[in-house]
């Protein structure tokens, strides 16, 4: 793999939901809304990239020094 390409961390919708503590329907809504990309693998299997979920779900908390 060339150095300028990164490898995707793909997993199923139920696995992603469990990883982030959300419902599978939430992940499906994110795909439907275009917030993340769903990757179809075959006629029924859908995978999502955990790095994309990191980008939209994980945000640093504000601290007293940030005011």
N, C-alpha and C positions, 0 to 999 in steps of 0.2 A: 504494500500500500504506500503511495506517495506521502511524503511528510506533510504536505499542505492539506490533506484530507483527514478528517477525524472520523473515528469509528463511532457509529451510533450505538447507544445502549437501548436496544429495543426490547419491549416486554409486552405481554398481553394487557388488555384493559383491566381485568380483575387483579392482576399482579400489580399494576401501576396504582390502582385505587387502594389496595392494601398497603403499599409502600408509603403512600402519602396520607393515609387515614381519611380518605374520602370515598364516596359511593361510586360505583361503576358508572352510574348515570351522569355523574359530574364529569367524568372523563369523556364520555360520549357527547355531552353538551359542549365541552371545550373543542372537540373535533368539529362538531356541527357549526359552532360559531366562528371557526377559523382561528381560534387562539392557539391550537397546536395542530400538527399534521398527523393524520392516521395513515398508516402504511398497510395496504392490503396485501396479504400473503395467501394467495389461493382465493377460492370463492367466498369463504366465510371468515377467515382468520384475519383479525386486525391487530396491528402492533402500534405502540406509541414509543416515542423517544423520551427516555427519562430526563435527558438534558434539557429538552424543551419544557417539561414540567417543572424542573428546577428553576428555570428562568422566570416562569410566571407564578409559581407558588411560594418559592422561598425568597423572603425579603428580610433584610436586617431590621431589627427592632430599634426604634428611636430610644436614645438614652438621655439623661439629664444634660449631658455635655453637648447634645446636638441642637439645643434650643437657641 
